[in-house]
């Protein structure tokens, strides 16, 4: 089965339900976007992961990420494998360095972990074809909202600038986290 890489692009509150959001996944290689309906907590978790904001105490996704890091597990990739009755089905590919396990996951949770671990998200081409729309098609038909949130991860160059700033301030803990993220991004770009 062919898979296409997608990226979280934008989160918008739906008009029909106050606690429901639409997360748009961008498939730039196919000039398409995929809308995924998610809850408010998941929307906040994606935004926090993309912006690298931390809660005062670990939230569920932070806890999972912390456990994976403590046991030296890495998320190799997330795949969105099928779409049935309005629900996306995803798989986490988790490695301990020796073997890889596949774990069923809600798509929203999988994407939060992928953003946290800088892992690629890929959608089956058949699912993309079934659920995609042209860029801007959904958002152009929604009224402007203060709850719209465009997502963008910092580039390697932006992270390197943040790294220099941390080093100047002698914030070596934050600098190490940024350096780890740069290395992970470079590794993922080589794969």
C-alpha positions, 0 to 999 in steps of 0.5 A: 500500500502506498503512503503519503506524508501529511502534516498538521496544518490548521485547527478550527472549531466546528460550527455545529459542536462547541467542543469539536474541532477540525484538524487539517492535515496537509498533503503538499505532494498531492496538493490536498488536505484532509479534515479530521474531527477531533475533540477540544483536549486533542486540539489543545494537545496538538497546538501545545506539541507544535508550539512546544508549550508545556503544561504545569503537570504532564498531560496524558500525551506528555506522560506517554512521551515521557514513558517512551523516552524513559524506556528508550522507545522511539516513534518511527512513524504514524500511519493513517490506514483506513477510514470507516464510518467517519472514523480514521484508524491509525497505527503507531510504529514504536521501536526499542532499537531491536524490534518494532511494534505496531500499536492501534491508536486514535489518529488525534493521539497518534499525531500529538505523539508524532509532533512531540517525537518529530516522527513522520505521519503518513496516510494511505493513498486510498484514504487520502483519495477518499477524504481529501479536499483542495487546499482552502476548500474547508476553511474558505467556507467557514466564518472567520473565528478567533479559535482558528490556529495555524500550525507550523513547526519551527524549521531547523534554521529557526531551532538553531537560532533558538539554540544560540539564544539559549546558549547566550542565556546559559540555559543549557537544559533548554539548549540540550532539548533544542539540540536533541530536536534538531538532531531528530529532525535531521535524522527524519529528513534522511529517512 
